[in-house]
Amino acid sequence: MAEIQKSVSTGVKKHSLQMANRESLYVSGVEDVVSFDEACIVLSTVCGIMSVDGSGMHILSLDTDKGDVEISGSVNGIIYPEGAVKGGGIFRKRQR
């Protein structure tokens, strides 16, 4: 039986956002897609939980090796909820 080894980079991943006309959003440093629908996409990033609120949103691409996500749709807000634990699943009810 062959042994499979996984190499792990010791470098720190960076988290960044690039948005164009509130219709296209590129996010790096993504560790997991926690949940998504057309109104809200919740991502676990190297900087914690991130919520993208809007309408008609879709995940166009997801590269799990690089941690990159591309989102299309109308972006109304990007929130990093305080107290949301990274990797803790769906975060508590958002406060507005």
ABEGO torsion letter per residue (X at the ends): XBBBBBBBBABBBBBBBBBBGGABBBBBGBABBABBBAABBBBBBAAEBBBBBEBGBBBABBBAAAGBBBBBEBBABBBBBBGBBBGAEBBBBBBX
